[in-house]
């Protein structure tokens, strides 16, 4: 059964279990993250299904166009000019809100896992790109090798955040699939419910006209987000990344800020949960079903599936999710970071390093270890003189 733990509890046993979960996160080295809209709420971006979420907001703003809020995020909206115009206007407004947002504590926590070489990969349903702003290379980033005049494959090793629903920060041509950064000029058009023309199609058509050839049809740009009931343009690449990550034997799956309602996401979670549980021996979910009130812990910290979300999972997730941490994701990651700093303070200490000017400067990213300076190494057969950093600095001062 799924064990539910409330973050704000005063129960001693529950607090001890939460503390043990934090230690388990710290010990794991190949963590997979799957996130939803809940991790961006504290950044000022609404989720979808809550009472003040995007679905209800759409229904309130456009009651004559959509009967259900989800309708505005379904590919079928492009069949009707009115719903298409409403979609463009809504996306323009949402984009301006996203541009004003900053990464939450949860986004920064994911980046910390990456910096400490504990993150295997992050998969997100979000289109806001806050993972990228926190420092992770996303599948929609130019650095990922995805975009250009011709379609490029994702460089798997460079991508740390897989954007399952695309990105609001880019636009793509509905005809030729050319992809571009979303600019204010694009948003001005979208605000009016009008799609901008594709510059790539226009350039090719003008080149043909210059050769006295027939002009080409010019496509229009749309937000590069993936709606319900439409294929992901990078679906094959994302599938390859998922297969690769499963083969690398992830030792923990953390799901945050999602109610797990989307069919495709359910399949993703179940595939990774199976891989994670196979690493644990015995199956963690089975082991937890026989816990006493004092809650025996499995011997291993790895092999667990944790859901951090305000609402509990449905019965569908029995035997798949081991722990449900009930509460806000930011509060949970703050507790994990607090425990991490207390157990391994050296992971967060500053280290003095030599910069390009030959001066010592602090670095927060490197693990604090005693630095040694190797001197006289050029002379073969002679012993290498090792000086600790404090001694070397004192010699410089003298």
N, C-alpha and C positions, 0 to 999 in steps of 0.2 A: 504494500500500500504506500501511497505518497504521504510522507511525513511533513506536516505543516508546522512551520516555526514563525512566530510573530516577532518582528524586529524590535518592537517597543515593549516586549514582555519583561516582567520582573521575576518570572519563574526561574529558579536557579538551574534546573536541569536543561531548560530550553536555552538559557544563556550559555551554558557550557557547551551545548551542541552547536550553537552558532559560532562559538569560539573555536571549536574543533573544525568546523567547515572552513573558517578563515585560514586556519593552519594548513588545511588540505590544499586550498588554493595556492598558498605560498610554496608548498612542496612540489606541486605538479609542474611539468615542463612542456607539455604539448596541449594547451587548452584551446578548445574551439568555443567561440562566442556566437550566439545567434540572438539578434536584438530586434526590437520593434519600436513603435512610436513612443512607448512609455519612457524611454531613456532620454527623450528630447523635451518632455513636458516642462521640466524645470528650466529649460532654455527659452521657454515662451512659445513653443510650437505645440498646438493641441494634438491629442491623439485622435483616433477615428471613432471608437465605439462608446466613449463615455458620454454622459449627459451634455457636456459642453464641448464634445469632440467635433471633428470635421463633418461627419455624416449629418448630425443635427444642424450644424451651422449652414450647410448647403441647403437643407430642406427649408430652413427659416428664410434664407436669402432668396431662394428661387422656388417657391412652392408651386408655381405654375409650370415649371419645367421638369422637375424631378419629383417622383413620389417617394423614393427612398434615397438617402444620401449616397449610398453605394453606387447608384446609377451613374453619378457623375465621374466615377472612376472605373467604368466599364467601357471596353472598346466599342461597344454598340452605340455609344453617344455620337460617334462620327457619322452615323447614318442620317442624323438630323441636324440641319444648319443651326437651329436655335440652341440645342444642347451643346453643339460644338463651340459656338460663340460664348456661351456661359462658361464652359470649361476653360477656354483661353483666358477669359477675364478673371476667373477664380484662381487659376495658376499664377497669373501675374501678381495678384494680391498676395498669394501665399509666398511667392518668391521674394517679395519685398520684406515680408515678415522673417523669412529665413535669413536674409542678408543681415538683419539686425541682431540675430541670435548669436550666442557664444556657446562653445562646447560645455556640456554639463560635467559634473564630477564623474559620472559614469563614462563619458567619452574619454576623459583624461585617464581614468583607471585602465581602460582598454589600451591606451597608448603606453601606459606604464608597464603593462604585461608584455607588450611588444618590446619595449626598451630593455626589459630584464630577460628577454629571450624565453618567455613563457607562453607567448601567443602563437598558436599554430596558424589560426586564421579567424577573422571576424566576418560573419555574414549578417547583413542588415536588410530589413524591409524598408528602411527609411530612405527618403529621396533628398534629405536636407543637406547631405554632405558634411555634417559636423564631425564625422570621424576623420575626414581629410583635413579639416581645419585644426583638429587636435594633433595632427602629424602623421596619420596613417595614409598610405597610398591606396586610393580606391580604384575599383575596376573601371570607373568612368574618367579617371585622371589621364591627362596627356602622357604623364610619366609612365603609365601602365602600357603604353604602346598600342592603344586601342583605336585611335582616331587619325584620320587623314583623308585625302581624296579617295583613297581606296581603303577598304576595310582591312585592319591589321588584327592579328591575334593578340590576346592579352599575354604579357610576359608574366607567367605564373609566379615566378620567384619574387617579383617586385610588388605584387598585389597583396596587401594585408587586410583590406576591407572589401568584401564582395558585395556590391550593391544589387540586390535581387530585384529591385523595382526601378532601376535606372537612377538618374540624377536630374533634379530640377535646375541644375546649373548649366545644362547643355540643351541644345535643340538639334533635331535631326530632320532631314527631308523625308517627307512621306512617299516620295517617288524614287529618288536615287540613294537614299539612306546616308548621304553625306552628313557629317556631324560637326557642330561648331559650339563654341562657348556661348551661353545666353547673355546677351548684352542689353543695355537700356533701350536701344532701338527696337530690339525684339519685344521687350516688355511693353513698350509704348503701343505697338501693334496689337499684342495680345490683350492689353487693357481695353481696347476698343472692340475686342471679339474678332479681330481680323488676323489671319496667319501671314507672316512675312514671306516673300518669295525666296526661293533657294538660290543663293549666289553661285553655287556650283552648276546647277542646271542652266542658270542665266548665262554663265561664262561659256559653257559648251554650245549653247544655242547661238550666241553671238559669233563664236568661232565658225560655226557652220554657215551662218548668214554671210560672213566675210568671204567664204569660199563659194558663195552663190548656191549653197545647198539649202535644203528645206529646214526651217527652224524646228527646234525640238520643243516638246511640251515642258513647261517650267513647273516644277513641283513647289509645294509650300512647306514651310518649317513648322514643326510642332514640338512641344516640350519632350525631351528625351526621357520620359518616365514610362514605365511599363504598366499598363492598365490590366484589369481583370480580363480574361478571355482573349489575350493577344500574346504571341510568342515573344520571348526576350531576344533581342538582336544578338546578344552574346551568349545565348543559351548553351551552345556546344562548348564554348570556352569555360563557362561556369560549371558545366557538368564535368569537364576534365579536371578542373581545380578540386571539386568535391571528391572525385574518385582518388585523386592524388592524396588529399588530406586524410581520407579514410585509410589508405594504405600505409600512412605514416603512424598509425596507431595512436590517436589522440587519447590522453589519459584523463580528461575531464571535459564535460559539456556544460556550459553555463548559458541559460536562456534568460533574457532579461527584457521586461517591458513589452510583452506580447501576450495576447490571450489565446494564441494558437488556433485561429479560426480558418486561416487560408489553407486550402488543400495542398498546394505545392510546398508550403512551409512545413506542414505536418510530415510530409514524406522526408524532407530534409532532416528534421529533428529525429525522426525514427531511425533513419539510416545512421546518423552520427551516434545516437544513443546505443544502438546495437553494437557499433564498433567500440564505444567506450566501455560498455558492460563486458564485452568479450575480453577486455584487458584485465578487468578485475577477476579474481578467483577466490571464492565463487562469485556468481552474478550478484552485484551489489544490491539490486532491487530485491532479489530473493532473500538475501541475508538480512536486509532491513525489515522484512515482513515478520520476523520472529523476535524482534527486539522486546525486551522487558521494559517496564516503566522507567528503569534507570538508564535505558537505551545503551546497550552494548555497541561499541563502535567496531566496524570491520578493521581488520589488521592493516589494510592498505588505505592510504589516502587517495589513491587514484581509482578510476573506474566508476565515478559518480556523475549523475545528471542532476543539476540544480536549476530550478526555476525561481527567478526573483520577479514577482509581480504582485500587484495589489489584489487581484482576483485569483481564486484558486483554479487549478486545471480541472477539466471534466473527467468523468470516469474512464474516458478513452485512454488516459495516460497512466492508468494503473500498471505497474511493472515496467514503465518506461522512464518516468520521472521519479527520482528517489526522494528529493527534498523540495518542498515549496516554501520559499522564504517570503512571507507575506509582508509587503510594505513597499516603500519607494526604493528604487534601485540606487539612488544617490546615497541614501542612508546606509544601505548595506555595504556598498563599496567603501564608504568612509570607515566603517567598522573593520573591514578587511585591511585597509591601508594602515589603520591604527595598530592592529595586531602585527602586521608585517614590519612596521617600523620598530615595534618593541622587541620582536624576535630577531630580526636581522637589520639592526641599525646601520651596519656597514654598507648595505645596499643603497642607502640614501645619503651617506656622508660624501662630502666634497673631497676631491683628490686634486692635489696641485700638479699641474702638468706644464711642460715647457712649450710656449707658443712660438710662432714664426719669428718673432723679434728676439727670441732668446730669453724672454722673461717668463716668470712663473705666473700662471693664471689658474683660477679654480675651474673645475669641470664637474658638473652635476650628473653627467650621464655615466661616467666610468665608476666602476666599483672601487671603493676605497681599500686599497691594498698598499703594503709598503713598497714604495718605488725604489728601484736600485739603478744606479748609473754604472755602466760598464766602461772602464778606462783601460788604456794600454792593450786593447784587443788586437791591434795590428801586428804586434810582435809574436810570431809563432813560437810555441814551446814555452812561453813564459806564462806564469799564472795571471789570471784575470783579476784585477782589483775591483772589489764590489764596495760601493759606498752607499749607505742608506741616505735617503733624501735629507733628513735633518743635518747630517754631517756634511753632505755636499753643500747645502745652503750655507752652513757656518763657515766652510772654507772659502766660499765666494765672498762672504761678508768680510772675513779677515783679509 
